[in-house]
Amino acid sequence: MATLRPAIAGIGETRLGRIAGRTALQLQAEAARAAIADAGLRFEDIDGVVALPMRTQPSMMPAAAIAHYLGIVPSHLATLDLAGASGVAMVQEAAQALQAGSCRHVLCVSGQNMLSHRSRDDAIRQMAEAGAAHPQFEVPYGPLIPSLYALVAQRHMHEFGTTRAQMAEVAVAMRAHAALNPGAHKREPITVEDVLAAPPVSSPFGVLDCSLVSDGACAAVVTMSDRARDLPRPVVQLLGFGQGLSHTHVGEARNLVETGAVRSGAQAFRASGLRPSDIDVAMLYDCFTITVLVELEDLGFCPKGEGGRFVEGGRIRLGGELPVNTHGGLLSGGHPGLPGGFFHVTEAVRQLRGEAGARQVPDARIALVHGNGGIIGMHATMTMGRADAA
C-alpha cells in the first residue's frame, strides 16, 4: 500500500517583471485561479488558505483578505513571514494542516507589485527598513541589504579563497536558465566578464550579483496524495521538511559562512530518507550570488569552502551535475519580495512533472527547494518527488 503523503496538485504563476496597473491582491488572484484550475478543482473545493504579508498593499489579515477576495470559505487560515524562507514554510504549514485533518485542499498564495507600486529605489529603501539590520547596533551605520550580504561574501573570500569570478558563474547560470523561461524578468545572455564589469553595489558585489526587483505572484494547491491521484495533474509528493535559525541580525552570527541550512537540510534529508546525491534538481534561494555557494555547502552538496569550485565548469547549469534554479531564480527569473522563493517551489513541481520544456532536466524524479530569510539567518528546506520516486 502506497504511503499517504501531502502532495502538490496544482500550480499557478503570473509572469515576472513590470506588471503595471495591478494590485498585489489582483496578482495573487490571477495565480490562485491558475493553480486551482491546474489542480482540476473549483474554488468551493478549497478549504484552507496560507498566505504571506502584502507589503505593498496594507492588510491586517492577509490570508483572510485573499480568502474573502476569492470567495473561499476556509476551515484553516495562516499568514506566515519567514522572509525568503516563507515559500517553503507555506507548503510545510499546509502539509501539517492536512495531516492534522484541519482541511482537504489548501491554497498557498503570495504576490506583490514591488516594481510598479513604487520606484526601484523606493522598493530597495522599503526592504532596508523592513528590519534586516539591527535597529540599535547596525541601522545607525546605514547598511542596505546588499551591504550585509557583502559581509558574508567577503568572509567567504577571506577564509576559502573564493573569487568574484566563481560567484559570477552563479549569475551567468541563472541568466542562461531564465533565457529559456518565457515568464522570466531578465532573459538577455550575460557572461562572467559582464558580471565582473557591472556597476558596483557593495564590495564585492556588482549589480548582476544582486537579485532583481519585480512584480509577480504564484500559488500552489496542496492536498493529500490519495486525493491528488484522482486529479488531472501528475502527483508531486512532499517528502521531507526542515527549518534552521542561525541568527536574526547579521551582527549576531557566530559564523558568517555556516548557516541554519546545515540543520534545515539535515532535517529534510532525514525525514525523507534521502541524501544530497539523490537530488536531480535543486532550487536554492539566490538573493545574491554568494548565497548559492554557502547553501550548496551547508546542504551537503560539497564540503565547506568548496562552493566556489563546485559551481565552476557549468556544474549547476542545465546538463551539469546539479542543475540549480532552472527558471532563472531571483537573480534573473524575478524577485517580487516575499513571494520570490515561492517561484522556486512551483518550478520544482514543473520539473518533476516533466513540463519545463526547453529547460527540462531529463527524468527529474527528486527535487530539493531551499529558502533563506533575513541576512542568511532563517532557513527552510523541502524535498519533493514524483509518485514513482517516493
N, C-alpha and C positions, 0 to 999 in steps of 0.2 A: 504493500500500500504506500502510495506516494506521501512524503512528508508535507503536512499542511503549513504553508508559509505565507507571509504577506507578499504581495506582488503589485507591480505597476501595470495597470490595464490600459491606460491611455495617456498621451502626452499632447501638449499644445504650446505653441510659441507665436509671438509676433516676430517680425523682423527686428533687427537691431540697428541703431543709428539715430538719425534725427527723424522723429515722427511728430510733425507739427500738428497742433490743434487737438491733441488727445490728452485727457487727464490720466492720472495713474490708475484710477478705477476703471476707466474705459479700456485701457490697455490690458488690465487684468481680466476684464470680462471677455475680451477677444481670445485671450489664451485659454481661459476656462471653458468657453464654448467649444474650442477646438479640441481640448483634452477630453471633455465629456463625449463629444461626437466620436472621437478616435476610439474611445472605450466601448462604443455601441450602447451607451446609456442615455438616459434623459435626466433633466435637472431634478425631477422628483425622485430619482433613484439616489441622489447624493444626500447623505445624512451626517456628514462630517466636513468641517472646513478648518484648514490650518493655513494661516497667513502670516505675513511679516508686516511691520510698520510701513506706512506710506509717508516717507519724509518730505515728499514734495506736495502732499495733499493732507492737511491735518485731519486726523480721525482718532477719536478716543478709543474706539474698539474696532480695529481693522478687520478681524475675522468676522465680526458681526456685520460690519458695513458691507463687505463683499457678499456675504450670505444674503443679506436683505436686498442688495442691488440685483442679484441673480435670481431671487425668488426661491432660495433654498431654505428649507426648514430643518435645521441641524439638531442632532442629539449630542454632538460633540463639537466644541469650538476651542481653538487655541491660537494665540498670537505669540510668536517667538521672536527673539532678537539675539542671535549669537554672531551678528555681523556676517562676515564672509563664510562662516560655518553654518549659516542658517539653512541653506538649501538642503544639505544632508540632514540636519536636525529636524526639519519639517517632515521629511519622509519617515524618520525614526519615530517622531511623535505620532504620525498617522498609523504606522505599523503597530505601535504599542496600544493605541486606542482600539484598533481592530482586534488585536489579540485579547484585549480585555472585554470584548463584546459590546463596547460602547456604541458601535455603529457598523455599517456594512460597506459603504463606499465613501472614501474620504477624498475631497478635493484639496490639494495643496496648490496654492497660487500666490504669485508675487509679481509686482511690476512697478516701475517708476518712470517718469518722464524727466530724468536727470538732466538731459542735454537741452531739450526745448523749453523746459519750465523756467530756466534762468540761464544766464551766460555760463560758459565753461568755467570762467574764473570764479563766479559765484558758487557753482557746484563744488569746486575744489575747496573754497572757503567753508562751505557748509560741512563738508567731510572733515575738515580740520577742526571745526568747532563741535564735532559730534562726541568728543570725549576721548579720542585716541591718545592724546597727550595728557599727562598728569596735570591737573589744574594748578597745583601748588609748585611742583618741582620741575615741570617741563614746559608748560604753556608760557611762562614768562620769557623763555628763550626763543619763542616764536617758531618752533618746528612745524612744518607741514608733514603730512603722512609720508611723502617720499623721503623727507629728511630722516624720519625714524627708521624706515626700512633700509635706508642707506647705511645706517649703523651696522645692521646685520650683514650687509654686503661687504663693508669694509673689514669687519671682524673675520668673515669667511676668507677673504683675500689674504688677510694677515696670517691667519692660522694655517691655511692649507695651500696657499699659492694659487688660489682661484683667479682667473683672469677675466678681464672685461670681455674678451672675445668668446670665452666659454659661456658667459651669461648672455651675450648677444645671440648665440646659437639658439637659445630658447625662443627669443623674439622672432628669429627667422623661421623656425619650425612652426610657430603658431601662425605666422602670416601665410606660410605655404599651405597650411590646412584651411585657413579662412578663405583662401583663393578658390577653394573647392566648395565653399558653403554659400549658396545664394543669399542667405539671410544675414551674412556677416557684415559688420560695420566697416571694416577695412580689408580690402582684397588685393591691393596693388602689391606686387612682389617687393621684398626688401632683401638686402644682403647683410652679412656681418659688418662689412665696411660702412653701410648705411647706418647701422645701429651705433657704431663707434663714432661716426661723424655727426650724429644728431645733436641738436642744441642741448646743452647741459641743463639738468634739473636740480640734482643734488648728488654730488660726487659719491660713488662712481656712475650714477645713473644719468643717461640722456633721455630724451623724450620717448624713444622707442623701447626703453627698458620699463616703461610705466604703462599701466593699463589705461584703457580709454574711458571716456565719459559718454554714456549712450542713453537712449530711451529704449524701453523694451519690457516685455513680460513673458513669463512662461508658467505652465501649470502641469500637474500630473494627477491622475486618479489612482489611488491606492486601495486595494481590496485584498481579500484572501485568495490564495491560488486556486481553491476549488471553485470559487465564483468566477475567477478570471478565465478558467478553462471553457466556460460557457459563453465568453465574449469573443468578438471577432479578431482581436489582435493577438499576436504571439505572446505567451506568458513570459514575463521577466520577473524572476523571483528575487526577493531581498534576503540575502544570506547571512550577513553579519554587520553589526554596528559597533562603533566605539567613539568615545569622546575623551579629550585630554586638555587640561589647562596648565600652562606653564607660568603665565603671568598675566596681569591685566594691563599694566603700563610697561613700556619697554625698559624703563629705569629700574623696574623690579625684577627683571630677568636675571637669573643666576648664571645662565649660559646663553648667549645670543644665538649660538649656532646649533643648539639642541632644543627641540620644542616639544610641546604636548602631543605632536604627531607620533612620537615614539609610543605613547600609551594608547592613543586612539587607534592607531594602526594595529598594534598588538591585540587589542580587544576585538577588533573587527575580524582579524585573521583567526583568532582563537574561536570566536563564535561560529565562524563558517567552516572551520577545519581546513582552511586554505593557507598557502604561503605566497610570498611575492612572486615566485617563479610560476605560479598558476595563472597570473593575471595576463590577459590578452591585450587589454587596452586600459589606459589609466587617464582619469580626468582629475587633474591636480590644480588647485587654486593658484592662479598665476597673476596676482595683482602687480607683482614686479618680477623681473627675471630671476633674481636671487631666490625667490620663494620656491620655485620649482626645484632648484638644486637642493635646498635644505629638506624639502618634503621627500624627494627621492631617497635621500639618505635616511631620514628618520622613519620612513615607512618600510625600510629594509630592502630597497631595490639595489642599493650599493652601500659600501661602508662609509662611515662618517669621513667627510673631507674629499670623497671621490665624486661628488655630484658634478663638478665641472668637467672632469674627464668622462663621466658617464654619458653626457649629452653630446659629446663630440662625434663626428663621423655619421651624423644622421640617425643616431640610435633611437631618438624619441620622435622621429618623423614617420609618416606612413611608409611601410616597408621595412622599418627598423625593428630592433629587438623589442621595444616597448613604445608603441605609438601613444603620444600624450596629447590630449585636448584636440581631438580630430575636427572639432568645429571651429577652432581658432582661439578658444579661451578668452580670457579677459583682455589679453594684450592685443588681439586683433578681431576676435569674434564680436566682442562688445561687452560693456560693463555698465549696466544701469543702477549701480549701487547695490543695495541689499539683495536684489534678485540675481546678481551676476553669477553666483555659484550654483544657482538652481539650473542654469543652462548646461552645466556640466552633467547634471543628473539626466536631463532629457536627451542629451547626446549619447550618454551611455546606454540608455534604453534603445535609441535608434540603432546603435552599433550592434547590440545583442539581438535585435530583430532582423538584422541584415538589411536595413533600409537606408543606409547612409550614402548610397550612390557612389560617386567618384571618390569619396573619402572612406569607403568601407574597408575595415580591417578584415581580411579573409577569415571566415569561420570563427569570428569572435564569440566565445562562449562564456567567459568570465570577465567582468569589469570591476574596477575599483574607482570610487569617487571620493575625493578628499576636499574638505573646505577648511579655510583658515580665517579666523576672525581677529579683529583688532590688529595690533602690531605683532603678528606671527605668534599670538598668545593662546587663542582658543582654537581647538582642532576637532573636527568630526570626520570620521571615515566610514564608508559603507562599501560592502562587496555585494555584487549582483550577478545573477547568472541566468542563462536560458534554462527552461524547464528540464531539458535533457542533460544539463550540466550540474544540476543541484544534487 
